[in-house]
């Protein structure tokens, strides 16, 4: 899958070292809202997760992610997660993260649009959600830029990595 600036590929151990480097470089920003980015994350745990994700991609089940590559440089710059919430509907969830050095260039919005087409066109989605911490202003802006509608705010719906209580917001698009 691709766009003018991005290439989106399935999970692969081939990119484990590159992904590890991005996570390490962007740890301070990513760790604020992504609990899996912590001191307990190691390269070996990342590799295990990539294998798990690749297996889920092959079986189109549970959750997996797509790697985001910038075409111009060929660099891995982030990932877009994909969760199969209910294949009978079909109903999916998208999540995302990006290298700190690439934030603010529209890459995540572009990647979400690509993966959204994968959901709605290739997999006949009836519903696609994007969930995040209510205080995650940048992530909320991505959902809104991509045309998702705020459907719900779950007060006290999560704890941030810092231990603070926060809401969970759910943005949604449905098939016409």
ABEGO torsion letter per residue (X at the ends): XBBAABBBBBBBAAAAAAAAAAAAAAAAAAAAABAABBAABBAAAAAAAAAAAAAAAAAGBEBBBBBBBBAAAGBBAEBBBBBBABAAOBBBBBBBBBBAAABGAGAAAAAAAAAAAAAAAAAGBABBBBBBBAABAAAAAAAAAAGBBBABBBBGABBBAAGBBBBBBBBBBBBX
